[in-house]
Amino acid sequence: MKIIMLGAPGAGKGTQAKKLADKFGIPHISTGDIFRANIKNGTDLGKKAKEYMDKGALVPDELTIDLVMDRLAQPDCEHGYILDGFPRTINQAEKLTEALSTHGGEIDYAVNVDVPDASIVHRMAGRRVCPACGASFHVEHIPPKKEGICDRCGAELIIRDDDKEETVMHRLSVYHAQTSPLIEYYGAKNLVVDIDGTMPVDDVFNAIVEKVGE
């Protein structure tokens, strides 16, 4: 089973990808993990990617595809995989389709975890993290026992820059401009599975399993 996870930042697709990977016994793959592994292992592709990343530049699509295809060729992907955070653009999606077809493969499902922007802003603005031990909380859903204080180590909780409203709004605008057209791209291939991401985590998971397990 080959699945692509779609959805805005903060929609919870990463959480669902991990749960699906456990359920189906296939790897959860993100481009960030691929970049880090190749750089750590000093591969030729990793060295090339590092050159761009060290300059603060985006890794070109061609190189990203090479890295992804190299990862998908590993033995643990033989029975499928879940791609999380890739592709991000139509160009990447087209290159992925082309690369997969030359290896006799294709994507089975594009799971779109759909959450309205207002819900995402509210959801992310409520996040609090501990800078000392890394524990994560939410003012509504997982509140600390003492407001603003970490349950685990007693440090003062902070709002990450990534979770500040203006940052979230910017990330959403980038998503709508670059990534949401993927829903139409995969929809034209009848691969999109729309899931209501505003439901509780387990309900979202069960809804995905019900659709992709058919």
Secondary structure, 3 states (H helix, E strand, C coil): CEEEEECCCCCCHHHHHHHHHHHHCCCEEEHHHHHHHHHHCCCHHHHHHHHHHHCCCCCCHHHHHHHHHHHHCCHHHCCCEEEECCCCCHHHHHHHHHHHHHCCCCCCEEEEEECCHHHHHHHHHCEEECCCCCCEEECCCECCCECCECCCCCCECECCHHHCHHHHHHHHHHHHHHHCHHHHHHHCCCCEEEEECCCCHHHHHHHHHHHHCC
